[in-house]
Every structure is written in C-alpha cells, then in structure tokens.
Amino acid sequence: MKPNVRAGLLLGGVILLFSIVGGYIVTLPWWNAAGEPDATEWKLPARMPAGQQGELVRYGQKLFNDTPLYLGPDVAGVQMRYAGNRLSCQSCHANGGTQQNGLGLIGITRRFPQFNARAGHAITLEERINGCFERSMNGKALPNDSREMKAYLAYMDWLSADVPSGTKHIDGQGVLKLASLDRWADPGVGEAVFKQNCTVCHGANGLGQKAQDGRSYKYPPLWGPDSFNDGAGMDRVRTAAGYIYANMPKDNPSLTAEEAYDVAAYMDSQDRPHKAQLERDYPNLKAKPFDSPYGPYPDGYSEEQHKYGPFPATSPAP
C-alpha cells in the first residue's frame, strides 16, 4: 500500500490539511477554526429509491455503466447515437462514479452550478455532462429535456443523497493532484512502464479489450479512434497522472508518482480524435491551466512544455 501520511498546519486560525503520498505533497480539504472539516465523508447511498424515481435512477445507472449499449454509435436508433465512441462513462468515472480519486461523483449535484474556466462562466450540471459527451465520448450533446439527461441527473443526485446541501468539497473528489515534477514527463520512459504494467488490460497497442457483446469495452482504449478526443480532461498529463497514480494498475495501484507522470505522457502523446474549435476554450487565458495541451497560451512557453512540463508549482484550477 502506498504511504499516506497526513499532517495539519495551523495558518491564521485555519488548519490546512495536507498529505505526503509517495513523497509528493497533496493538498486536502480545508478545516475550520473549530477543527471541524468543511468537507463531508465519502459516503455511498444506502438504498435505491422506490417507484418512478427509482426507475429513473436505475436507467441513469445503466446509461452510465453501459453507455455504448444505449447511446453509442452502434445503437439501432440513429437518434440515440450521442456518444461518438464506445467508451462508457465509468471508463473514466471508476466503479460507476463511486470510487474516491477515480473521478467519483459522490456529492456532484451539490457543487453545481459552478464556475468553469474552460467555458468562462458558471455552468450547470447538464452542461458539464454534455462536456463529457462532446469530449470524452467524442460525440454530441444530449437534449436537456430528454429522458436520458433526466436519468443521468437522477443517478448523480442519488449518489449525492447523503451529502449535505451546500457541500463543496469531499476528500477524494475528482483526481489526486500530484505535485509537479522537476523535469518533463517523458513519453519514452512511460512507454516502458506501460509495457510492463498496463498491456495486460489495455493491450500492447493501447486499444483496449472489447467486452463479449462486441459493442463496449471490458478495458477501454487509451488512444486511437475509439478513445477520448484531444479536448478531454484526460488528455492533460497532470490530470491523467493523478488518475493513473491513484487507480492503476487496476486493483493494485502501485506506480510511483514519476511513473504515473511518464505513463500519462506516453498515453497523451498518441493519436486520438480531434475536437474542433479548441481555440475557443478559456476565454480568459490567464485562467487557463498551464498543462492544457493546446493553445493559445498567455505566456512564452512552448506547447511541448505546456503538455509535458516541467510544470510550475502552481497553476490555475481546471
């Protein structure tokens, strides 16, 4: 098991909690002056609701876990082909969105609307879901009034059922934020680490393993035409590294932080679908994360350094 040593630093009457993980400092949620965490615990809902609401939640769960079977490019009804690849939502949001540091969704409905730097304004949860469809799923937006969108919202609200209203932070939300390396993330080194640790699931060519139905994946592709496009968050090396470090290899996350960075660099150096009009992202370039792998940028650093580093110690939030 990776070492996870927590400590608190009293700063102006507020305790800042941080964690030393594999030699890298990761900031954890703020605690207030009374010593009470502003965040709530990671808690899964106890039971599925009954009646029509329960049916809607279960439908949302199916859409989430088996997306290509309902909304993928191979479904019989053309009007339901919203995903442009055969990934499922849980290809990124591990275990149906219930896993800490695996892009988990516990408490997600308590955080929206929220400001989104990429859009340049506050967005709704519907807009965030459609951002995934247009980027991670390389597809098109769901209509906000569709049964499918309502089912997604119902499922996510159910996942958040035991999270108090107004909660903005939960330990384990999103991906682990690793400290910056003092060097660039090296795709060549990452290839060697990938071949040693990742091919058993994702294949030597990184194109994943299909499920028995042939329309979805047991283990998702990490690049190629059926993967996320270059506008997706996972195409950012720091985001991918935090996810890989906390979750991979599956059921035995054992890579060091440096290995996770290098694997992320290797993965994100591969060919994948292109998202049109990326230059429209981040209307305020000063709010653009340094590790955004595409321009324009507000500084004189090269696109290669923005993609692979070395990254500054601090950078605007995604």
N, C-alpha and C positions, 0 to 999 in steps of 0.2 A: 504493500500500500504506500502511496506517495505521502511524504511527511506533510502535515498541515498544522503549523504552529500558529496560534492566534495570540495577539497582544493588543493592549489598548494604550492609546496616547492621549493624555488629558491636554486639551488645547482650548483655552478660553472658556472653560466651563463645559466643554463638549468633549466627549470621548470619541476619538477616531479609532475605529477597529480596523486592523489590517491583519493579513495572513501571510506567512512565509511558506510558500508552496514550491518545493523543489529548488529552493534558493532564489525564487522570484517573489517579490512583494506584490500582493494583490489587495487592492482596497476593498473593504467590505462595508456594509451599511453603517450609516451614522447612528450613534446612540445619543440620547438627550442628556441634559444635565442631571436628571434624576437617576440615570443609569438604566433607563428603560429603552429597549430598541424601538426605533421608529418603524423598522420593518417587522413583519409578522412571520411566523414559521411557515415552512413549506409543507402544506397540508392538502392531501388529496380528498375530494368529496367522498362522503361515506356511502351514498346510495344514489341510484338513478331516480329522477322524479317520475311520478306516475302520469298516466293519461296522455293527452295530446302533446304536452310539453316534453314528456319522456320520449315519445316517438320522435319528436323533432331533434332532441339531443342525440338519440341513437343514430338518426340519419346523419347528423353532423359528424358523429364519431366515425361512421362508415366512410363518409366523404374524406375525412381527414386521414384515415389509416389506409384506405384503398382508393385513393383519388383517381388513378387511371382507369379503374373499372367503371366509374360513374361520370367522370369529367375529362377523360383523356382523349388522345387523338384517335383511338380505335373504337370508341363507343358507337353504337348503331345510329343514334340520332345526331345528325350533324350539328344541330343547335345546342347540343350539350358538350361539344368539344371545346372546352375552355382552356384546359391545360395543353400546352404545345409539346410536352414531353411525357414520359411515362414514370416520372417520379411521383411519390405520394408526399403529402405534407409531412408525414413522420420520417421521410428520408432525411430531413434536417431537424425537425422537432421530435426528438427521440421519444420512443415509447408513448406515442400518441400525445406528445406535448406535456408529459408528466415528469420528465427527468430533469433534475437540477443540473445546471451548467450545460444542458443539452438543448438550448433554446426552448426551455419549458414555458408553459403558458399559464401556470397557476397564478392567478391574480391579474391576468392580462386585461380583463374588462374593467378593472379598477383604475387603469392608467390612461384610458382614452376618454375624450380627445387629448392629444398631447402634441407638443411642437415637434416637427420633423424637419431637420436641417436640409435634407435632400429635397424636400418639397418646398421649403422656405416658408412654411406656415403650419398652423395646428391642423392635424388630420384626425379623421375618425378611424375607428377600428375597421370599418368597411374599407376605407382607403388603404389601410395597412395590409389587409388580407389581399386586396387586389394588387398591391405592390408585389406580393409574393407570386400571385398568378402571372403577372407580366414579366417577372424577373426570374425567380427561382423555378417557376414552372414554364417559363418561356412561352407564355400563352396570352390570353386576353382577359379583361376584367369581367367578373360576374355582375349582373344587374343587382343593384342594392335591394330591389323589391322581390328578388327571386326566392323561391323556397330554399335553394341551396345556400344563399347568403344568410338567410334567417337561421338555417340549420347550423352553419358554422358559428354564428354568434351565440346560438343556444348552447352549443357544445362548449365553447370557451367560457360562457357565463357559468355553466355547470362546473367547469374546472375551477372557477373562482368563487364557488358558492360559500366557502368557509373563510374567505379573505375579507376583512372589514372594509366597508366603503371608504374611499379616500386613501387607501394604502397605495403608496407609490413605489416602494422598494421591498423586495423579498430576497433574502440571501439565496443565491442560486439562480436568479432570473437571467435570461439571456445566455451569453457565453462568458467563460472565465476571461478576465482581462489580464493577460500576461504583461509583465514589464518588457520594455524594449531590449533587444539585443544590442551589443556594442559593435555589431557587424551586420552586413546584409544577410538576409535569409537566402541560403544557397540551394537552387533547384538541383544542381548536380549531386550534392550531398543528400538532398531529400529523396532523389531517385533511389539511391542505395538503401536508405532507411525504408522507403516504400516497398521495395522488392523483398526486403527481409520481414516486414511486419504486416503488409496490407494486401498483398496479392491473393491470399487465400480466400478473401471475401470479394474484393473489388476487381480481381483478375489482373494478370500481368500487363494488360493493355488499359487498365483503369476503366473499362466499360461495364463493370458490374456483372451480377449474375441474375438472370431472369428467374421469376417465380414459375411454378408449374403451369399457371394459366397463360404464360407467354405474353401477357399484356401489362405486367407490372414486374417489379424487381424484388428479389429477396435481399440483395445487396445493391445499392444504387450505383450508377456510373458516376465517376468524379469528373469526367470531361467527355468530349465528343458530342454528337448531335442530340443525344437524349439527356443531356445534363443541364444544369442551370446556365443562364446566359451571363455575359460579362458585366451586366448591370446588377447582378445579385450580390447580396452582402457576403456570401461565401467566396466570392471572387476577390475579396480583400484578405491579404495574407494574415494580418493580425487577427481578424475575426476567425478565419479558418484555423489558425494556430491554437487559439483558445479553445475552440470546439474539439480539435483533434487531441490536445493535451488532456482534456477532461474525460474524453469518451472513447479514445481509440488506443490500441485495437479493442474491438467490441468485447465487453465483459471482462477485459483485463487491461484497462488504460495504464500503460507502463512506459510511454515515451517520455524523455526529458523535454523541458520547455524548448531547448535548442533544436532537438529532433523534430518537435511539432512544428516549429517555425520552418524548418527546411522542407518537411513534407508538404506543408501548406504552399511553400514557394514552388515546389515541383508540380503540385496539383494545379495551381493557378497559372503556371506557365504553359499549360496545354491548350489546345484549340477547343473552343466551345462556341455556341451561338452568340451572335452579336445583338445587343439591344440598341435599337435606333434612338437617336436624339439624346444621347447621354450628356451632351454638352449643355442641356437644359437643366440638369441636376444641380443642386446647390446654387440657387440664385445669388446667395451671399457667399462668395468664395472664401471669405475669412472663416466661415463656419464649416468648411469642407474638411473632413478628416485627412490627415497627412497621408494615410495609407490608401486613399482612394486610388485605384489603379488606372484611372483615366482622367484626362484634363478637361477643361483648363484648370490651372493652378494659380494661386495668388502669390507665388514666390518663384525663385530662380532655380529650384531643384529640378533634376531631370525626372522624366516619367519613370525611369528604371528605379531611382531611389524611392520615389513615391510608392512604387509597387513592392519592392523587396527590402527597402531600408538601406542603411541604418535609419531607424525611425527616431524622431525626437522623443524625449522622455514624456512629454505631454502633447496631446493633440485634441482638437475638438471632438466631442462625442459624435457617434454615428447618428 
